Amino acid sequence: MRRVPRDELPRLGFWSYAIHGEGEYVVDVERGSAAERGGLEPGDIVVELNHHPLNCRGEWSRRLAEAHAGTGEVTLSIRVARTGGIVSRRFSLPARGFPRC
């Protein structure tokens, strides 16, 4: 699969950064976005994308590109900051041209 530049990847409407061995730490969530509708909040950690652990830097982009090239659906496993529990949320990826944050 060709490498997809980060700015061409679909966006769910949240900003994050990778924490090695943990996942993608959610810094902010865009109002009205798929991420907000899916219940993501700042402080949550996305630990898996389509049942693949997000343990290292770059893993989010790689797995998101695979999902976009495949079914266009993603299932995120999220460690909820408020409770510490893990929840699963399913998203349909927006098509290219989705408004960027």
Secondary structure, 3 states (H helix, E strand, C coil): CCCCCHHHCCCCCEEEEEECCCEEEEEEECCCCHHHHCCCCCCCEEEEECCEECCCCCHHHHHHHHHHHCCCEEEEEEECCCCCCEEEEEEECCCCCCCCC
